[in-house]
Amino acid sequence: MRTDLVAALDFGGTKIAGALVGADGRIRVRAQRPTPAREPGETVMRAVEEVLAELEASPLWASAVAVGIGSAGPVDASTGTVSPINVPGWRDFPLVERVREATGGLPVTLVGDGVAMTAAEHWQGAARGYDNALCLVVSTGVGGGLVLGGRLHTGPTGNAGHIGHIVVDLDGDPCACGGRGCVERIASGPYIARRALDGGWRPGPDGDTTAAAVAAAAHAGDPVAVASFERAAQALAAGIAATASLVEIDIAVVGGGVAGAGEVLFAPLRRALCTYATLSFIRDLTVVPALTGTDAGLLGAAAAAADAMTDTATDAVPGGAAGGATVDGASRGAGRVAGDSARD
């Protein structure tokens, strides 16, 4: 990263996080708001603006030269718009333009949350040093990103590697994306919790019905909770194996809130992967937890924005109508930050 300070936004269905990030990857200032996911689009945008306003109130804001956004998808980096499945008020929402306006015209780079996490993990996490990797975010939804040939591979709109909507159950339940039997419909946190509740699991005295509570119950040996995580792990393993068969990855890095369940998730995931990843060129695939934690989205968004700025200055890439969130800038920039750091 070649800039002193970059503002980063990590937008998801549960929270909107913001940060000012230094060239060393250290987060200097933080801000956060809950995502009003079921509210109208302008209400959601006001929450984003509140996060930005808190960052702008810091004396360090004057050193910020760009903004990076890692958003729940689908995103379209070529137009600067987002349509998060779990935020129905945002369909083709011009997030890049609105953030650019809110920050006084700073250049803005948009990537999907899975791509942001991938950039972070390849830059300074568990995928560091690997030329071919799949990184997954398993949380409110399931996202992902790819590193191929040592570079971040985003695709034309920034959605390549979106493993959450690979179909793994042909006759499965309808997914919010409009499909059926998607990885996300089985392995995301809300569906882990719903499946456990439907199977007879009941929360403790605190009434917590989240996937984290189901994970705690699974660690304690509750068979229904264990079974719900095993089903999620099976779906993830099927999606990972399918991806590996297509593009020959060496490692799959799993992050997000659900990954915090630890071996309750990873043990059955590795077992299921042995069932699905049987071809000679993928059977040695490694699955590991992410290392950048809850900061992955922020770090990856910052990495993409910082190097996209360098590409714009070097190559005179024109900013698109969305204020600089061209797919060329996002793709080349994030790939270079991750690739160069992995070789350090």
C-alpha positions as CSV (number, residue, x, y, z in Angstrom):
1,M,0.0,0.0,0.0
2,R,1.4,3.3,-1.0
3,T,-0.9,5.8,0.7
4,D,-0.6,7.2,4.2
5,L,-4.2,6.6,5.2
6,V,-7.3,5.1,3.6
7,A,-10.9,5.1,4.8
8,A,-12.5,1.7,4.7
9,L,-16.1,0.6,4.9
10,D,-17.3,-3.0,5.6
11,F,-21.0,-3.2,4.8
12,G,-22.9,-6.3,5.8
13,G,-26.4,-7.4,6.7
14,T,-25.7,-7.1,10.5
15,K,-23.2,-4.2,10.8
16,I,-21.6,-1.3,9.0
17,A,-18.0,-0.9,10.1
18,G,-15.7,1.9,9.2
19,A,-12.0,2.6,9.8
20,L,-9.0,4.7,8.9
21,V,-6.3,2.3,7.9
22,G,-2.5,3.0,7.7
23,A,-0.1,1.8,5.1
24,D,1.1,-0.8,7.6
25,G,-2.3,-2.3,7.9
26,R,-2.9,-0.9,11.3
27,I,-6.4,0.5,12.0
28,R,-6.1,3.9,13.5
29,V,-9.8,4.9,14.0
30,R,-12.9,2.8,14.1
31,A,-16.7,3.4,13.8
32,Q,-19.6,1.1,13.7
33,R,-23.4,1.0,13.4
34,P,-25.9,-1.8,13.2
35,T,-27.3,-2.3,9.7
36,P,-31.1,-1.4,9.5
37,A,-31.4,-4.2,7.0
38,R,-35.2,-4.3,6.7
39,E,-35.6,-0.5,6.5
40,P,-35.9,1.6,3.3
41,G,-32.8,2.2,1.3
42,E,-32.3,5.8,2.5
43,T,-32.5,4.7,6.1
44,V,-29.7,2.3,5.4
45,M,-27.6,5.0,3.7
46,R,-28.1,7.3,6.7
47,A,-26.4,4.6,8.9
48,V,-23.5,4.5,6.4
49,E,-23.3,8.3,6.6
50,E,-23.2,8.2,10.4
51,V,-20.2,5.8,10.2
52,L,-18.4,8.1,7.8
53,A,-19.2,11.2,9.8
54,E,-17.6,9.6,12.9
55,L,-14.5,8.9,10.9
56,E,-14.5,12.4,9.5
57,A,-14.6,13.8,13.0
58,S,-11.2,12.4,13.7
59,P,-8.1,14.7,13.3
60,L,-6.6,11.9,11.2
61,W,-9.3,12.2,8.5
62,A,-7.3,15.0,6.8
63,S,-4.8,12.3,5.8
64,A,-7.3,10.1,4.1
65,V,-6.9,10.1,0.3
66,A,-9.3,7.4,-0.8
67,V,-12.2,5.2,0.3
68,G,-12.5,1.5,-0.1
69,I,-15.8,-0.4,0.3
70,G,-16.2,-4.1,0.9
71,S,-20.0,-4.8,0.6
72,A,-22.3,-7.7,0.8
73,G,-23.2,-8.7,-2.6
74,P,-24.0,-8.9,-5.4
75,V,-22.0,-5.8,-6.2
76,D,-21.2,-4.3,-9.6
77,A,-17.9,-2.7,-9.5
78,S,-18.3,-1.4,-13.1
79,T,-21.2,0.8,-12.1
80,G,-20.5,1.3,-8.4
81,T,-23.8,-0.2,-7.4
82,V,-24.8,-2.8,-4.8
83,S,-27.7,-5.2,-4.3
84,P,-27.1,-7.0,-1.1
85,I,-29.5,-10.0,-0.9
86,N,-30.2,-9.5,2.8
87,V,-30.8,-5.7,2.4
88,P,-33.9,-5.5,0.2
89,G,-34.0,-1.7,0.3
90,W,-30.8,-1.6,-1.8
91,R,-31.3,-2.8,-5.3
92,D,-28.8,-1.4,-7.8
93,F,-28.1,1.2,-5.1
94,P,-25.4,3.7,-6.2
95,L,-23.3,3.3,-3.1
96,V,-20.0,4.5,-4.6
97,E,-21.6,7.8,-5.8
98,R,-23.3,8.3,-2.4
99,V,-20.1,7.7,-0.5
100,R,-18.1,9.9,-2.8
101,E,-20.6,12.7,-2.1
102,A,-20.5,12.1,1.6
103,T,-16.7,12.3,1.7
104,G,-16.2,15.4,-0.3
105,G,-15.3,13.8,-3.6
106,L,-12.7,11.3,-2.5
107,P,-12.1,8.5,-5.0
108,V,-14.0,5.3,-4.0
109,T,-13.2,1.7,-4.9
110,L,-15.9,-1.0,-4.5
111,V,-15.3,-4.7,-4.0
112,G,-17.6,-7.5,-2.7
113,D,-17.1,-8.5,0.9
114,G,-15.7,-11.9,0.0
115,V,-13.2,-10.3,-2.3
116,A,-12.2,-7.8,0.4
117,M,-11.7,-10.7,2.8
118,T,-9.7,-12.5,0.2
119,A,-7.4,-9.5,-0.4
120,A,-6.8,-9.2,3.4
121,E,-6.0,-12.9,3.9
122,H,-3.7,-13.0,0.9
123,W,-2.0,-9.8,2.0
124,Q,-1.4,-10.7,5.6
125,G,-3.4,-13.7,6.6
126,A,-3.8,-17.4,6.1
127,A,-3.5,-17.3,2.3
128,R,-0.3,-15.4,2.3
129,G,2.2,-17.1,0.0
130,Y,-0.4,-19.1,-1.8
131,D,-0.9,-18.5,-5.5
132,N,-4.2,-20.2,-5.8
133,A,-6.7,-19.8,-3.0
134,L,-10.4,-19.6,-2.2
135,C,-11.4,-17.4,0.8
136,L,-14.9,-17.6,2.3
137,V,-16.9,-15.3,4.6
138,V,-19.5,-17.4,6.5
139,S,-21.7,-15.0,8.5
140,T,-25.2,-13.6,7.9
141,G,-24.6,-14.7,4.3
142,V,-21.8,-16.7,2.6
143,G,-19.4,-14.9,0.3
144,G,-16.0,-15.6,-1.2
145,G,-13.2,-14.6,-3.4
146,L,-10.4,-16.1,-5.5
147,V,-6.7,-15.7,-5.8
148,L,-5.5,-17.3,-9.1
149,G,-2.0,-17.2,-10.3
150,G,-0.9,-15.1,-7.4
151,R,-3.4,-12.3,-8.1
152,L,-6.9,-11.4,-6.9
153,H,-9.4,-12.5,-9.5
154,T,-12.6,-10.5,-9.2
155,G,-14.3,-11.0,-12.6
156,P,-15.9,-8.2,-14.7
157,T,-18.3,-7.0,-12.0
158,G,-16.3,-8.0,-8.9
159,N,-18.3,-11.1,-7.9
160,A,-16.0,-14.0,-9.0
161,G,-15.6,-16.6,-6.2
162,H,-19.1,-16.0,-4.8
163,I,-19.4,-19.5,-3.4
164,G,-22.5,-18.8,-1.4
165,H,-24.7,-19.2,-4.4
166,I,-23.3,-22.4,-5.8
167,V,-26.2,-24.9,-5.7
168,V,-25.4,-27.9,-3.6
169,D,-28.9,-29.3,-3.0
170,L,-30.8,-29.6,-6.3
171,D,-34.2,-29.9,-4.5
172,G,-33.3,-27.7,-1.6
173,D,-35.1,-24.8,0.0
174,P,-35.5,-21.5,-1.9
175,C,-32.7,-19.0,-1.3
176,A,-33.1,-15.3,-0.9
177,C,-31.2,-14.9,-4.2
178,G,-34.1,-16.5,-6.1
179,G,-32.3,-19.8,-6.5
180,R,-32.7,-23.1,-4.6
181,G,-30.4,-25.2,-2.5
182,C,-27.5,-22.6,-2.4
183,V,-24.6,-23.0,0.0
184,E,-25.7,-19.8,1.8
185,R,-29.2,-21.3,2.4
186,I,-27.7,-24.1,4.3
187,A,-24.4,-22.8,5.9
188,S,-25.1,-19.2,6.8
189,G,-25.5,-18.3,10.5
190,P,-29.3,-17.6,10.4
191,Y,-30.0,-20.9,8.7
192,I,-27.8,-22.8,11.1
193,A,-29.8,-21.3,14.0
194,R,-33.2,-21.9,12.2
195,R,-32.3,-25.5,11.5
196,A,-31.4,-26.1,15.1
197,L,-34.6,-24.5,16.3
198,D,-36.7,-26.6,13.9
199,G,-34.9,-29.7,15.1
200,G,-35.9,-29.1,18.7
201,W,-32.9,-27.2,20.1
202,R,-33.9,-24.5,22.6
203,P,-31.8,-21.5,23.8
204,G,-30.7,-21.0,27.3
205,P,-32.1,-18.5,29.9
206,D,-30.7,-15.6,27.9
207,G,-32.9,-16.4,25.0
208,D,-30.0,-16.2,22.5
209,T,-31.0,-17.9,19.3
210,T,-28.0,-17.0,17.1
211,A,-25.6,-19.3,15.4
212,A,-23.1,-18.4,18.2
213,A,-25.5,-19.8,20.8
214,V,-26.0,-23.0,18.7
215,A,-22.2,-23.3,18.5
216,A,-21.9,-23.1,22.3
217,A,-24.5,-25.8,22.5
218,A,-22.7,-28.0,20.0
219,H,-19.5,-27.6,22.0
220,A,-21.4,-28.8,25.0
221,G,-22.5,-31.9,23.1
222,D,-26.1,-31.0,22.2
223,P,-26.9,-33.4,19.3
224,V,-29.3,-31.1,17.5
225,A,-26.8,-28.3,17.5
226,V,-24.0,-30.6,16.4
227,A,-26.2,-31.9,13.5
228,S,-27.0,-28.4,12.3
229,F,-23.3,-27.5,12.1
230,E,-22.5,-30.8,10.4
231,R,-25.1,-30.0,7.7
232,A,-23.6,-26.5,7.2
233,A,-20.1,-28.0,7.0
234,Q,-21.3,-30.5,4.4
235,A,-22.7,-27.7,2.2
236,L,-19.5,-25.7,2.5
237,A,-17.4,-28.8,1.7
238,A,-19.4,-29.4,-1.5
239,G,-19.0,-25.8,-2.6
240,I,-15.3,-25.8,-1.9
241,A,-14.8,-29.1,-3.7
242,A,-16.7,-27.8,-6.8
243,T,-14.6,-24.6,-6.9
244,A,-11.4,-26.6,-6.5
245,S,-12.4,-28.9,-9.4
246,L,-12.9,-25.8,-11.6
247,V,-9.9,-23.7,-10.8
248,E,-7.4,-25.9,-8.9
249,I,-7.0,-24.1,-5.6
250,D,-4.4,-25.1,-3.0
251,I,-6.1,-23.7,0.1
252,A,-9.5,-22.7,1.3
253,V,-9.6,-20.0,4.1
254,V,-12.8,-19.8,6.1
255,G,-13.6,-16.6,8.0
256,G,-16.7,-14.7,9.2
257,G,-18.7,-15.0,12.4
258,V,-19.7,-18.7,11.9
259,A,-16.1,-19.7,11.6
260,G,-15.7,-18.6,15.2
261,A,-17.4,-21.9,16.1
262,G,-14.0,-23.5,15.7
263,E,-13.8,-27.3,15.4
264,V,-17.5,-27.6,15.7
265,L,-17.5,-26.4,12.1
266,F,-14.0,-27.3,10.9
267,A,-13.9,-30.9,12.0
268,P,-17.0,-31.9,10.0
269,L,-15.9,-29.6,7.2
270,R,-12.6,-31.5,6.8
271,R,-14.4,-34.8,7.0
272,A,-16.9,-33.9,4.4
273,L,-14.2,-32.5,2.1
274,C,-12.6,-35.9,2.0
275,T,-15.9,-37.2,0.6
276,Y,-16.2,-34.6,-2.1
277,A,-12.7,-33.6,-3.0
278,T,-11.5,-36.9,-4.3
279,L,-9.7,-36.1,-7.6
280,S,-5.9,-36.4,-7.6
281,F,-5.4,-32.6,-8.2
282,I,-7.6,-31.5,-5.3
283,R,-7.5,-34.2,-2.7
284,D,-4.6,-32.4,-0.8
285,L,-6.6,-29.2,-0.5
286,T,-6.0,-27.5,2.8
287,V,-8.8,-25.9,4.8
288,V,-7.8,-23.4,7.5
289,P,-9.4,-20.6,9.6
290,A,-8.9,-17.0,8.5
291,L,-6.4,-15.0,10.5
292,T,-7.5,-11.4,9.9
293,G,-10.6,-11.9,11.9
294,T,-13.4,-9.3,12.0
295,D,-11.1,-6.8,10.5
296,A,-10.8,-8.7,7.2
297,G,-13.4,-6.6,5.4
298,L,-11.8,-3.3,6.5
299,L,-8.3,-4.4,5.6
300,G,-9.2,-5.8,2.3
301,A,-11.3,-2.7,1.3
302,A,-8.4,-0.5,2.3
303,A,-5.9,-2.5,0.3
304,A,-8.1,-2.4,-2.8
305,A,-8.6,1.4,-2.5
306,A,-5.0,2.2,-1.9
307,D,-3.6,0.4,-4.8
308,A,-6.4,1.4,-7.1
309,M,-5.3,5.0,-6.4
310,T,-1.8,4.1,-7.5
311,D,-3.1,2.5,-10.7
312,T,-5.1,5.5,-11.5
313,A,-2.2,7.8,-11.0
314,T,0.2,5.6,-13.0
315,D,-2.0,4.5,-15.9
316,A,-4.4,7.6,-16.0
317,V,-7.4,5.2,-15.7
318,P,-10.5,7.5,-16.0
319,G,-13.0,7.3,-13.2
320,G,-16.3,5.9,-14.2
321,A,-19.7,7.5,-13.6
322,A,-19.6,6.0,-10.1
323,G,-16.7,8.1,-9.1
324,G,-13.7,6.0,-9.7
325,A,-15.0,2.5,-8.9
326,T,-14.0,1.1,-12.2
327,V,-13.6,-2.7,-12.3
328,D,-10.1,-2.2,-13.8
329,G,-9.0,-0.2,-10.8
330,A,-10.6,-2.5,-8.3
331,S,-9.3,-5.7,-9.9
332,R,-5.8,-4.7,-10.6
333,G,-5.3,-2.7,-7.4
334,A,-6.5,-5.3,-4.9
335,G,-4.6,-8.0,-6.8
336,R,-1.3,-6.1,-6.6
337,V,-1.6,-5.3,-2.9
338,A,-2.2,-9.0,-2.1
339,G,0.3,-10.4,-4.5
340,D,3.2,-8.1,-3.6
341,S,2.7,-8.6,0.1
342,A,2.5,-12.3,-0.2
343,R,5.9,-12.3,-1.9
344,D,7.6,-10.1,0.8
